[in-house]
Amino acid sequence: MAGAATVLVVLALGACASGNPLNAATPSNGGTAGSDTIVVGSQQYYSNEIIAEIYSQALEANGFTVQRDFNIGQRDAYLPALESGQVDLFPEYTGNLLQFYKPDTTARTSDDVYAALGSALPSGLRVLDQAEATDQDSYVVTKTFADANKLVSIGDLATVTTPLTLGGNSELATRPYGPDGLKSVYGVTVGFTPIEDSGGPLTQKALLDGTVQIVNIYSADPNIKANDLVTLTDPKGLFLASHVVPLAGPGVSDAAAAVINKVQGALTAADLVAMNAQSVNDQLAAPVIATQWLNEKKLF
């Protein structure tokens, strides 16, 4: 039902728009309104849904038929759908995607991580261009806690004498950068409390009220600044560089990929933070945010 509602919203926006540069776009290099449907998916995470909606509207503006299958969940749910061909295109993040398929990777920099993805992905899947925009995992504490314990880097947590509890999505418990990674890389021992909203309001409330002392929040979340939180630096590279990257299956033609790569070339880190703020603070819907961004960029 959510996907159908999103389509109706987008159609309504398109019908009401005037002077929209998207409306003038025409299919190129094989894209036609009658071509096979491209199924675009998204995580159950507002920022990821915004990017998926941008991809969807850009493809539609170029004559492709799009089906939205948003809010699927986390990687254990949506990657099998991509591998089986049920979903064709998905916004991903380079570092986390690489670490999912190759937990022992030694790649850490943006270029190395992106290059390593080529050989790590299953047959039939490929990544398109990575964007400047990043939205990677980070460990965050309150400013009060940071000041009281002289915390700047993740490693500084090892000097805290009181028990530490980490909060984040349940899968964080087994991720390479979760509790085991904190122990092996930085010598930091933590308990773990699952909070299932991808660093959202529940996670930040638990941090602010002291239920947990450290949380996993994506770096492009505008409320890190709004709530005066402190992102701990990561000098040893516990977290891999993680840029926005489209993960594509065989259903994405070269013509469709060219459309998405044009979007990727325009998507900056500042853009993503600003769009996330529109969602979180202004309560704008993903289709509205996507349409505004595409209009501002005059991509098509």
Number of C-alpha atoms within 10 A of each C-alpha: 6 10 14 11 11 18 18 12 16 19 13 11 14 16 10 9 12 9 8 17 16 21 15 10 16 15 17 14 10 13 21 15 16 9 12 14 14 23 22 25 29 26 21 15 17 20 24 24 25 25 26 27 27 23 27 26 24 25 25 24 21 22 20 25 19 20 18 22 22 24 17 16 14 15 15 11 11 20 19 12 15 23 18 12 17 18 24 22 31 27 24 24 25 29 28 23 22 24 21 16 14 15 13 10 15 13 19 18 14 17 12 14 23 24 14 18 20 13 12 17 18 11 10 13 21 18 20 19 19 23 22 19 22 25 22 21 22 21 22 26 27 22 17 13 16 20 12 10 14 14 21 16 17 23 19 17 22 16 12 13 8 6 10 17 18 25 32 26 19 15 13 19 19 11 15 18 23 20 19 18 18 19 15 13 14 19 16 19 18 20 13 20 19 14 20 14 16 19 23 19 12 15 24 27 13 17 21 19 10 14 14 22 21 29 26 24 26 19 20 24 21 19 19 18 11 10 12 12 19 20 24 19 17 16 11 12 14 20 20 25 22 27 24 26 25 25 23 24 23 16 19 21 15 13 16 23 18 17 21 22 18 15 20 21 13 16 20 16 17 13 15 24 20 17 25 24 19 17 19 18 12 10 11 14 16 25 24 17 21 23 21 15 18 20 15 11 12 12 15 18
